[in-house]
């Protein structure tokens, strides 16, 4: 299961908002620029199911099921590429029919359909995640309680998560 560590920013009933920092596993991912383009970046905020009973300031371990991770990756990466290819073919076809420059039409249609498909997949992904708990990350364990950490070593609002052992 894909996992990530983070610091709990806030909690409510059975959920928590966790601040994560992109880790070394992301360094080898070809899609890391997409995370930044879609609002993510080095620092991300994730709403997670709080099964471990974490409190504000706790360092926690988040996990998401393999199937949810693979489905999300498919929706975000593969489906928009299909839209790009379909848009290129449609643009080229309509460009020839209407006497437009078919290369320019292919470019415009391709990028347009890609953007529509990407937006649709983000909406579908968000809607699916909100309705199906299997697609929501879960806090599986508290690695270090806030009360056990040196308060100077936790930087909740800054660029790094530091913990002195």
Backbone as a ProteinNet text record, in pm:
[ID]
protein_1_A
[PRIMARY]
XXXXXXXXXXXXXXXXXXXXXXXXXXXXXXXXXXXXXXXXXXXXXXXXXXXXXXXXXXXXXXXXXXXXXXXXXXXXXXXXXXXXXXXXXXXXXXXXXXXXXXXXXXXXXXXXXXXXXXXXXXXXXXXXXXXXXXXXXXXXXXXXXXXXXXXXXXXXXXXXXXXXX
[TERTIARY]
83.8	0	87.7	52.7	125.7	104.9	212.8	202.1	280.2	248	309.5	304.4	403.8	404.3	364.2	305.5	266.6	238.1	205.2	171.7	24.2	-50.2	-192.2	-205.8	-283.4	-307.3	-434.2	-537.6	-663.7	-739.3	-831.7	-914.6	-1060.5	-1148.1	-1291.4	-1351.1	-1446.1	-1510.8	-1421.3	-1432.7	-1353.5	-1251.1	-1229.9	-1136	-1029.3	-922	-813.6	-752.8	-704.7	-629.5	-482.8	-409.9	-268.6	-183.5	-78.8	18.3	128.1	147	252.7	355	473.7	579.8	616.8	622.9	658.5	789.4	791.1	907.8	996	1098.4	1194.1	1131.4	1022.1	954	900.2	864.8	813.2	923.4	1047.7	1158.2	1169	1136.1	1145.9	1018.1	914.8	785.4	782.7	742.6	732.9	619.6	526.5	410.8	423	541.9	551.4	521.5	547.8	514	362.9	287.9	142.3	88.7	153.4	108.3	115	223.1	237.7	137.6	115.9	23.8	-119.5	-153.6	-291.1	-312.3	-223.9	-244.9	-161.4	-99.8	-10.4	126.9	215.9	351.4	435.1	535.6	618.7	538.3	451	367.4	223.2	157.4	18.8	-61.9	-190.3	-281.3	-381.9	-395.1	-476.8	-580.1	-706.1	-807.7	-806.7	-795.4	-783.9	-877	-914.4	-991.7	-897.7	-940.4	-853.7	-879.7	-840.2	-862.1	-768.6	-657	-557.5	-581.9	-680.9	-708.4	-601.2	-549.1	-443.6	-499.1	-411.9	-447.6	-362	-401.7	-327	-180.6	-91.1	52.6	117.7	39.3	96	158.3	268.3	328.6	265.9	207.1	126.8	170.2	122.9	143.4	9	2.3	-118.5	-101.1	-209.8	-207.2	-333.3	-322.9	-438.2	-426.5	-539.6	-534.9	-471.8	-409.5	-347.2	-448	-567.4	-667.5	-711.7	-727.7	-765.4	-653.6	-529.7	-414.9	-406.4	-424.9	-417.4	-534.1	-653.2	-768.7	-747.9	-700.3	-672.9	-566.9	-462	-356.2	-411.2	-494.6	-555.9	-640.2	-723.4	-811.2	-733.2	-629.5	-555.7	-456.5	-398.5	-295.6	-344.4	-412.6	-445.4	-563.6	-672.3	-793.4	-769.5	-701.7	-675.8	-587.7	-496.6	-414	-500.9	-597.2	-692.8	-768.2	-807.3	-874.5	-785.7	-657.6	-562.6	-554.7	-537.9	-527.1	-657.5	-770.7	-899.7	-918.1	-878.7	-889.5	-802.5	-683	-594.2	-658.6	-712.3	-777.1	-901	-983.9	-1101.7	-1063.3	-965.1	-920.7	-867.1	-788.6	-735	-848.7	-943.5	-1057.8	-1142.1	-1181.6	-1263.2	-1185.4	-1055	-972.9	-977.2	-969.3	-975.2	-1113.8	-1219	-1356.6	-1387.8	-1347.7	-1383.6	-1275.3	-1170.8	-1066.8	-972.1	-967.5	-874.8	-739.1	-639.1	-507.8	-524.1	-513.2	-544.9	-446.6	-323.2	-227.7	-266.5	-304.7	-346.9	-475.6	-569.4	-694.6	-668.2	-576.8	-541.9	-483.9	-398.3	-338.1	-444.3	-529.7	-632	-732.1	-781.4	-876.8	-811	-688.5	-618.5	-602.8	-554.1	-535.1	-669.1	-768	-899.8	-964.9	-963.9	-1025.1	-944.9	-812.1	-727.6	-769.6	-785.7	-823.7	-961.7	-1056	-1190.5	-1184.4	-1111.9	-1100.5	-1029.8	-925.1	-852.1	-943.3	-1016.8	-1110.2	-1217.2	-1269.2	-1371.3	-1316	-1192.9	-1135.2	-1109.4	-1070.7	-1052	-1186.9	-1291.1	-1424.5	-1474.2	-1458.2	-1500.2	-1421.1	-1291.5	-1206.7	-1246	-1271.7	-1312.2	-1448.6	-1540.4	-1674.1	-1667.8	-1589.2	-1574.6	-1511.4	-1408	-1339.8	-1431.8	-1518.2	-1606.7	-1719.1	-1756.8	-1866.6	-1820.2	-1699.1	-1650.7	-1528.5	-1540.6	-1429.8	-1305.1	-1320.5	-1203.5	-1103.7	-1149.8	-1062.4	-1008.5	-1034.2	-985.1	-867	-756.4	-642.8	-684.8	-615.1	-644.7	-519.3	-536.1	-425.9	-422.9	-318.1	-311.3	-234.8	-146.9	-76.4	-22.3	-7.8	56.9	201.5	292.2	434.2	492.5	453	498.2	387.2	351.3	250.1	309.7	226.8	271.6	330.2	269.9	318.4	456.4	494.6	625.1	733.8	694.4	791.7	835.4	955.7	1007.6	931.6	857.8	773.4	853.9	979.1	1061.2	1095.4	1084.6	1120.7	1005.2	885	769.5	744.4	742.9	714.9	590	474.5	347.8	323.2	360.7	329.8	444.9	562.1	678.3	696.4	817.8	845.8	891.9	912.5	964.1	901.9	905.8	860.9	986.9	1021.4	1142.5	1103.2	1176.9	1153.6	1289.5	1315.3	1441.8	1416.8	1495	1477.9	1560.2
-118.6	0	124.1	221.3	347.3	414.3	465.8	530.9	661	745.6	877.3	918.9	991.3	1045.2	1191.6	1239.2	1378.7	1421.3	1547.3	1607	1646.2	1607.5	1641.4	1790.7	1856.8	2000.8	2027.2	1946.6	1962.5	1830.1	1816.6	1696.2	1735.8	1646.5	1661.5	1522.1	1498.3	1368.2	1250.2	1200.9	1083.1	1114	1240.9	1279.4	1371.8	1384.5	1476	1533.8	1655.6	1716.6	1698.3	1638.7	1606.3	1680.4	1743.1	1812.3	1712.9	1689.3	1598	1674.6	1619.8	1675.2	1568.3	1607.7	1512.1	1444.2	1310.8	1236	1188.2	1110.3	1062.3	966.6	900.4	813	895	1019.4	1106.7	1149.2	1145.7	1191.4	1110.3	981.3	897.4	890.9	961.4	955.3	1052.6	1002.9	1087.3	1186.9	1166.6	1253.7	1360.6	1380.4	1476.1	1618.8	1652.1	1786.3	1804	1694.8	1702.3	1736.7	1684.9	1717.2	1867.7	1929.6	2074	2147.7	2099.2	2165.6	2157.8	2055.5	2036.9	2087.4	2173.7	2234.6	2173.4	2062.3	2001.4	2062.3	2024.3	2074.2	2000.4	2067.7	2001.9	1975.8	2068.7	2053.8	2033.3	1931.7	1902.3	1885.9	1912.7	1892.3	1786	1683.3	1567.3	1546.9	1526	1488.2	1336.2	1282.8	1138	1090.2	962.2	898.3	876.6	917.6	914	787.6	670.3	544.1	527.7	599.3	583.3	676.9	763.3	855.9	962.6	1010.1	1111.5	1246.2	1327.3	1461.4	1563.3	1689.1	1798	1792.9	1800.7	1801.2	1663.9	1555.4	1419.7	1391.4	1317.4	1268.4	1132.6	1117.1	998.5	932.2	808.5	733.5	719.8	767.9	758.5	646.1	576.2	474.6	486	440.1	428.5	293.4	230	95.8	98.2	-13.8	-24.9	-4.1	-61.3	-47.8	98.1	169.6	310.6	391.9	360.8	430.8	406.7	281.4	247.9	310.4	308.6	369.4	520.1	583.6	727.5	760.6	681.3	703.5	687.6	586.7	564.3	684.7	732.3	844.9	971.3	997.2	1122.7	1119.1	1004.1	999.1	941.7	829.3	760.9	823.6	848.4	898.1	1033.1	1131.5	1256.2	1237.1	1141	1114.5	1060.9	976.1	928.1	1047.7	1142.6	1263.8	1346.1	1356.1	1429.6	1368.1	1236.4	1167.3	1181.4	1161.6	1176	1318.1	1416.7	1556.8	1588.6	1531.6	1552.6	1496.5	1375.6	1315.7	1395.8	1435.2	1515.5	1649.8	1716.2	1845.6	1835	1732.7	1712.6	1685.9	1603	1568.9	1692.8	1766.5	1886.2	1994.9	2002.7	2100.2	2077.9	1951.8	1919.4	1946.8	1912.4	1932.6	2081.2	2163.9	2306.2	2395	2335.9	2412.2	2486.1	2446.2	2506.2	2440	2503.4	2437.8	2317.2	2197.2	2078.2	2056.1	2104.7	2091.3	2181.4	2305.1	2398	2348.3	2300.4	2248.3	2126.7	2039.9	1921.9	1964.6	2066.4	2115.3	2173.3	2259.8	2324.9	2222.4	2135.4	2032.9	1938.5	1896.8	1805	1862.8	1985.6	2048.6	2076.9	2116.6	2144.2	2020.2	1910.4	1786.9	1732.5	1746.3	1705.7	1781.9	1913.9	1996.2	1956.8	1931.4	1890.4	1756.1	1659.5	1527.3	1536.3	1616.9	1631.2	1690.7	1794.8	1856.4	1756.7	1682	1582.4	1475.5	1431.9	1328	1379.8	1505.3	1563.1	1568.9	1612.7	1617.3	1478.1	1382.7	1244.7	1188.2	1212.5	1163.9	1220.9	1351.3	1415.1	1365	1349.9	1301.6	1157.4	1074.1	933.7	923.5	1002.1	998.5	1043.2	1140.2	1187.6	1088.3	1006	911.4	771.9	736.4	601	607	563.5	572.8	493.8	397.7	321.8	411.2	525.2	616.7	729.9	723.7	825.2	768.9	843.6	795.3	774.2	683.7	650.1	667.5	728.2	734.9	599.9	522.5	386.6	379.3	477.2	476.8	615.6	637.7	759.9	723.1	786.9	756.9	824.1	949.3	1023.4	1117.8	1113.1	1204.1	1343	1444.9	1583.6	1613	1557.1	1583.6	1523	1421.3	1357.7	1422.5	1513.6	1577.8	1710.9	1747.7	1879.8	1979.5	2072.4	2164.1	2248.3	2273.1	2350.2	2268.5	2136	2051.6	2032	2073.2	2059.7	2194.5	2196.6	2319.4	2295.2	2319.6	2288.6	2382.1	2507	2600.4	2617.4	2567.2	2589.2	2486.2	2478.1	2392.4	2253.2	2222.8	2090.1	2032.3	1900.9	1831.4	1774.7	1824.1	1780.2	1710.5	1610.3	1542.6	1502.2	1547.6	1508.1	1387.5	1284.1	1159.4	1161.3
0	0	0	-83.8	-78.9	57.2	112.7	242.9	243	337.5	349.4	495.4	538.9	674.6	670.2	779.4	786.7	928.6	942.3	1071.5	1068.7	1171.7	1179.6	1208	1122.6	1136.6	1217.1	1189.6	1263	1259.9	1354.2	1359.5	1376.5	1328.3	1349.2	1349.6	1429.7	1451.4	1412	1288.6	1249.8	1140.7	1110.2	1004.4	1060	982.8	1020.1	892.3	902.1	792.7	826.9	732.3	754.5	653	700.2	614.4	580.2	450.9	407.6	324.7	318.4	235.6	134.8	8.2	-97	-59.4	-65.7	-18.9	-132.9	-99	-199.2	-299.8	-265	-360.7	-476.6	-451.4	-556.2	-653.6	-609.3	-693.8	-821.7	-817.5	-935.8	-1016.7	-974.2	-1041.9	-1158.6	-1274	-1391.6	-1382.9	-1291.8	-1280.9	-1174.1	-1116.2	-1007	-1050.6	-1176.5	-1222.5	-1229.2	-1252.5	-1254.3	-1116	-1012	-876.1	-854.2	-898.8	-883.8	-969.2	-1092	-1184	-1135.2	-1058.7	-1013.1	-871.3	-825.9	-696.1	-585.9	-613.2	-514.9	-531	-453	-462.3	-362.5	-312.1	-212.5	-85.2	-50.7	68.6	23.8	78.9	46.1	173.9	165.3	276.4	234.2	316.5	283.6	393.7	353.3	450.9	459.2	579.9	598.9	709.2	699	804.4	923	1040.8	1159.4	1241.4	1189	1260.8	1379.9	1379.9	1486.1	1603.5	1594.2	1703.7	1720.1	1608.7	1612.5	1656.9	1715.2	1760.7	1687.8	1697.1	1633	1676.3	1577	1602.8	1599.8	1599.8	1596.1	1459	1459	1333.9	1306.7	1187.1	1156.9	1026.5	1009.9	886.8	817.2	690.8	608.3	508	478.8	373.5	290.3	165.8	77.3	8.9	-19.3	-77.1	-215.8	-251.7	-383.4	-494.9	-480.1	-586.8	-603.1	-493	-501.1	-565.1	-530.3	-587.2	-737.9	-778.7	-921.5	-998.5	-941.2	-1006.6	-1022.5	-917.1	-923.3	-1026.5	-1031.3	-1130.1	-1271.5	-1292.3	-1423	-1463.4	-1371.8	-1403.3	-1435	-1358.9	-1374.9	-1491	-1520.5	-1623.9	-1756.8	-1757.1	-1881.5	-1955.1	-1885.2	-1950.1	-2019.5	-1958.1	-2030.6	-2155.2	-2152.1	-2270.5	-2384.1	-2350.7	-2451.7	-2510.5	-2425.4	-2471.9	-2563.6	-2530.9	-2614.7	-2754	-2759.3	-2888.2	-2966.9	-2900.2	-2968.7	-3020.4	-2941.1	-2983.1	-3103	-3107.8	-3222.5	-3349.2	-3340.7	-3457.9	-3500.4	-3401.6	-3433.9	-3495.9	-3438.4	-3490.5	-3631.6	-3656.5	-3790.7	-3889.9	-3848.4	-3933.8	-3964.5	-3859.7	-3881.4	-3954.9	-3932.1	-4003.8	-4153.4	-4194	-4337.2	-4393.7	-4317.8	-4365.9	-4384.7	-4287.4	-4291.2	-4352.7	-4405.2	-4472.8	-4379.4	-4253.6	-4158.7	-4174.3	-4119.2	-4111.9	-4020	-4077.7	-3997.6	-3883.6	-3895.8	-3784.3	-3667.9	-3698.4	-3592.8	-3527.2	-3609.2	-3554.7	-3466	-3508.8	-3428.8	-3294.6	-3295.2	-3170.9	-3077.7	-3132	-3049.8	-2994.9	-3081.9	-3037.5	-2937.2	-2965.4	-2875.3	-2736.5	-2728.8	-2597.6	-2529.1	-2610.1	-2553.3	-2494.4	-2570.1	-2520.5	-2401.9	-2406.7	-2293	-2167.5	-2179.3	-2063.1	-2010.5	-2102	-2059.6	-1988.2	-2045.3	-1983.2	-1848.1	-1838.8	-1712	-1605.8	-1641.8	-1546.6	-1502.8	-1599	-1567.3	-1473.7	-1496	-1411.1	-1270.3	-1257.8	-1124.4	-1052.4	-1122.2	-1061	-1024.5	-1115.9	-1088.8	-971.1	-970.7	-862.2	-727.7	-724.1	-598.7	-552.7	-646.1	-611.5	-562.3	-631.4	-592.1	-453.9	-430.6	-300.9	-187.9	-215.7	-108.9	-78.6	-177	-156.7	-117	-149.9	-124.3	-32.6	91.3	186.2	144.6	53.3	7.3	-64.4	-116.1	-189.8	-103.1	25.7	117.8	195.9	203.2	283.2	428	494.2	632.8	718.1	834.1	930.7	999.9	972.7	1026.6	1157.9	1182.3	1310.5	1343.2	1472.3	1520.7	1546.3	1472.7	1487	1611.2	1632.3	1750.1	1792.8	1918.7	1972.5	1985.5	1964.6	1973.7	2110.3	2214.4	2350	2373.6	2293.2	2308.5	2223.8	2136.3	2047.7	2104.8	2069.6	2102.8	2016.1	2077.6	2001.1	1902.4	1928.3	1835.2	1710.9	1719.3	1606.1	1508.3	1547.6	1457.6	1393.7	1262.7	1190.2	1106.7	1163.7	1096.8	979.4	987.6	880.1	781.5	811.6	725.8	617.5	565.6	451.5	487	611.5	640.7	766.4	772	892.2	954.6	1068.3	1136.1	1266.5	1299	1425.7	1482.1	1601.3	1664.9	1751.4	1729.9	1806.7	1930.7
[MASK]
+++++++++++++++++++++++++++++++++++++++++++++++++++++++++++++++++++++++++++++++++++++++++++++++++++++++++++++++++++++++++++++++++++++++++++++++++++++++++++++++++++++

